[in-house]
Amino acid sequence: MNVNHQQALAWPSPTGISASNKASQAARINHYLATTKTLLGDGTQVIPNNETLALILQAWDQFGLEVIISSDSYLIKD
């Protein structure tokens, strides 16, 4: 796999229920976690922490934008 280490990685955009601001926050978070898979450049699978989940949904609702992955924004999935 050829990975560009200079390119910023972003959390996937919400889709379906997770993209709907008419759904409850809990339903949106559960859907997002169930339907997205995020890998770092080295192939490590990560999931957003609670604060990051809220920011992902807020950025989507307000601006239609993705949130960049930072080193303190995730948990490593086993």
Buried (B, 14 or more C-beta within 10 A) or exposed (E): EEEEEEEEBBBBBBEEBBBBEEBEEEEBBBBBEEEBEBEBEEEEEBBBEEEBBBBBBEBBEEEEEBBEBEEEBBEEEE
